[in-house]
Amino acid sequence: MSIQDPSETIRTVGPREGLGAGIIAIGLLSVAVPSVVDQLPSVANGGSAEFALYGMSVMIGIFVIIAGVMTFFIKD
């Protein structure tokens, strides 16, 4: 039985990596929103695209605020 050196241990995904991936996903979502709004069934049937964009923008804003607040709680 050998003692394993701590520098050789396998690093797992931590909170910072998860937060980074979440922020990247939010960025991709915000870029894709304008191109997919016209494909929504409610908009395609004569609904208001402005209302859909407003709702999606509010959701993205909430997620970004949560991600920003969580950066204060992540300890290294």
matplotlib code that plots the C-alpha trace (Angstrom):
import matplotlib.pyplot as plt

x = [0.0, 1.5, 0.8, -0.6, 1.0, -1.7, -0.4, -1.4, -5.0, -7.7, -9.4, -13.2, -15.5, -16.1, -18.5, -16.4, -16.4, -20.1, -20.7, -18.5, -20.5, -23.7, -22.7, -21.5, -24.9, -26.8, -24.7, -25.5, -29.1, -29.2, -27.6, -30.1, -33.2, -34.0, -33.5, -35.9, -38.7, -40.4, -40.5, -42.6, -46.1, -47.8, -45.8, -46.3, -50.1, -50.2, -49.0, -46.8, -43.0, -42.3, -44.0, -42.0, -38.7, -39.6, -40.3, -37.1, -35.0, -36.4, -35.6, -32.1, -31.6, -32.8, -30.3, -27.4, -28.2, -28.3, -25.0, -23.5, -24.7, -23.4, -19.9, -19.8, -20.6, -18.1, -15.0, -11.8]
y = [0.0, 3.3, 6.8, 9.0, 12.4, 15.2, 16.8, 13.6, 13.5, 13.9, 17.2, 17.2, 19.9, 22.5, 25.4, 27.8, 25.6, 25.1, 28.8, 29.5, 27.0, 28.5, 32.0, 30.8, 29.0, 32.2, 34.1, 31.6, 31.7, 35.5, 35.4, 32.8, 34.4, 36.8, 34.0, 31.6, 34.0, 33.8, 30.0, 30.0, 28.7, 31.7, 34.2, 32.2, 32.2, 36.0, 36.6, 39.4, 38.9, 41.9, 40.2, 37.0, 38.9, 40.8, 37.7, 35.9, 39.0, 39.2, 35.5, 35.9, 39.0, 37.0, 34.1, 36.6, 38.3, 34.9, 33.9, 37.2, 36.8, 33.2, 34.4, 36.1, 32.8, 30.6, 29.9, 28.6]
z = [0.0, -1.1, 0.1, -2.6, -3.1, -2.8, -6.0, -7.9, -6.7, -9.3, -9.2, -9.3, -10.5, -7.8, -7.3, -9.3, -12.4, -12.0, -11.7, -14.7, -16.8, -15.6, -16.6, -20.0, -20.5, -19.6, -22.1, -24.8, -23.9, -24.1, -27.5, -28.8, -27.5, -30.4, -33.0, -31.3, -30.3, -33.8, -33.5, -30.3, -31.0, -29.2, -31.4, -34.6, -34.1, -33.9, -30.4, -29.3, -29.7, -27.5, -24.5, -25.1, -25.3, -22.2, -20.2, -21.4, -20.7, -17.1, -16.6, -17.9, -15.6, -12.6, -13.4, -13.8, -10.5, -8.8, -10.4, -9.3, -5.7, -5.6, -6.4, -2.9, -1.2, -3.0, -0.9, -2.4]

ax = plt.figure().add_subplot(projection="3d")
ax.plot(x, y, z, "-o")
ax.set_aspect("equal")
plt.show()
